[in-house]
Amino acid sequence: MTVSVIEQAKIQAQVLVPLVKALQAELGEARANALVRKALGDLYRRFGEEFWKAKNESDLGKAVSSAFRTYARDDALAYDVIEQTHDAVAFDVTRCAYAEFYKALGEPELGFLLICTADFATAEGFGPDIKLTRTQTIMQGAPHCDFRYKRV
């Protein structure tokens, strides 16, 4: 039995939330958050690299759609596909259980730091020719998250 990504995030939050709060208290919020972004960025970049190699798929739309389905498992995300081609894919996430979870904890800022910032590092792992643009997130109070991946 595999554990869904949303369940993994909930389990990880039990350790990461108090750890990040302790780091923020000790180092200051800006320095602690930068340290967390760097550490997790390196981890998620490697995840992106491993995913891209394992997929062995030149079609960006197919590959990223597959990744989104993984993150959406167990009703974690509701999203609309705006565009899907060989060189681009665009999604609007309209419901996010990750955001709901962190808001219920009273920690949406940490949710953004621990969950949402991973998206860019993961996309970097897909390769230097893949660019992710996102201008808003549900975690930060927007009505939807706008993911736009493009081969440049």
N, C-alpha and C positions, 0 to 999 in steps of 0.2 A: 504494500500500500504506500503510495507516494503522498506526501503532504503538499497541499496546494500552496502557492506563493502567498496568498492572503493569510493562511494559517502560519506559515513560516514568519511572516512579518509580525504577527501578533505575539508569537513566541519570542522572537528577537527583541521586541519592544520591552519585554519584562526585564531584560538586561541593559539594553541600549539607552532607554529613557533615563533611568537613574544614573548611568555612567555619564551620559552627555550633560545632565544637570550638574553632576559633581565637577566635571571638567569646566563647565561654564562658571561655577562658583569659584573655582580655584584660579582659572586662567583668564576669566572675562569671556563674555559671550562671543565676541568677534573672533578672538584667538582660538577658542575651543571649537567653534563652528568651522573655522578654516581647517583645523586639524582633522575634524571628523570628515569634512568634505574630501580632503586629500586621501585619507585612509580608505574611505568607502569608494571614492572615485577610482582608485587603483584596483580595488577588488572588482567593482562593476565593469570597469574597462576590460579586465581579464575575462569576466563572464561574457561580455559582448564578443570578444575575440573567439572564445571557445564555441559560443553559439554559432557564430558566422562560419567557422571552420566545419563544425558538425553538420550544419545545414547544407553546405556545399551548393548553394543556390545563388545564381547570378541575378535572379529576379528579385529586386528589392521589395516590391509589393508583396510577393508571396512569402518571403522570409520574415518581414516585419509583421505581417498578418499572423503568421504562425506564432511569433513571440507574444503578440497581443492576446492571442487565444490562451496562452499559458498563464499570463497575468490575470486574465479575466475569469479563469476557472473558479468554480464554486460561487458563481454569481458575484465575483469581486468587482467587475466593471460592467457597465452598460455603455456601449459606444456605437456611433454611426460611422460607417466608412464613407468618406467624402470623395476620395479618389484612390484608385489602385492601378498602377501601371508597372512596367518593368523597371522604371527609374524613379518612381515616386509613390508614396502612399500617405494618405492624410486621414486622420481619425479625429472625431470630437467625442471625448469621454463625457457622458451625460450623468452618470452616477458612479461613485467611487467608494467602495467599502473601506479602502485604505484611509481615505479622508474621514469617513464616518467613524472609524475606529479611533483615529487620533483626536478627532473633535470630542468624542465621548470621554477620552482620557483628559481632555482639557489641554492638549498639547499639539495644536495644529502646526505651530512653528517647527516643532521637532519632527512632526510628520513630513513636512516639506523638506527639512534637512535630511532625514533618514530615508525617505521613500522617493520623493519627486526629483531630487537632485541626481539620483542614480540614473535617471533616464538619459541624461546627456552623456555621462561617462560610458554607459552601455552602448550608446550610438557611436561614440568614438571608437569603441572596440570593433565595430562593424567594418571600420576602415576609414582612411583619410578622405575618401571620395563620398562618404555618406554624411549628410548634414541634417541635424534635427533642429527644428525651430518650434518653440512653444512660447506663447505670449501670456498664457494665463492658466491657473489651475483651480480646481475645486477646493483643494487643500487650503488655498489662500483666499477663498471666498468667492471665486468666480462661478458663474453658472455652469461652465464646462471647461475641460482641458482641451486645448487645440494642438494636437500632435501633427507635425508636418515633416516627413522624412523625404529627402531628395538626394539623388546622386548628382554630384557637382563635377 
